[in-house]
Every structure is written in structure tokens, then in C-alpha cells.
């Protein structure tokens, strides 16, 4: 995969992740599928994983949650820090989602 392809997938991932909140369930489900589609490609290369890690610092909390969820498998310390910060801030449902993402990961029930 070229650097340009990684950047396109990163932006598609980011855009889709941002849209997985605040819409009717059928619309959210479509965006979740897009996040997962992009992730399946990005996770396979160092450059792709680094692209996902860069999203841990995104301005949108929903993007950070998705990125942290996926990055838990190869950088659990950094991903956990992002999720724990969202739990502490407890903004809207973001803290709730982050809390249960960590619970499922700690119990070994989070699938990648």
C-alpha cells in the first residue's frame, strides 16, 4: 500500500468515525462498516498502524474512541491513556463508551 493510499484510508476512517454518533441507527451502522473496512487495511502495515495512532490526538472524541479501540492491540498504554482521559472528562456519551471499551478489553472480550 502506498503512502497516498494510507492517507486516503486514514481520512476515510476519520470521516466515518466522526459520523458514528448522533444519527439514526441505520446511518450509524453504515459508517461503522466504513470504519471497519478502513481499519482492516490500515492494521496490516506499520504505516497504516501509525496513521491510526495519529488519530489518538484527533480533535473529535468519537474519532479518538475508535482509534483507541483499534490501537489497544499494538499500543495498549497509549490507547488506554486516551480512553481513560475520556472517562475522566465524561463528556456526553464519550466517557461511557470509553469506560465500556476498557472494561471489555480488560476482560478479553474486545475483538479486533
Secondary structure, 3 states (H helix, E strand, C coil): CCHHHHHHHHHHHHHHHHCCCCCCHHHHHHHHHHHHHHHHHHCCCHHHHHHHHHHHHCCCHHHHHHHHHHHCCCCHHHHHHHHHHHHHHCCCCHHHHHHHHHHHHHCCCCCC
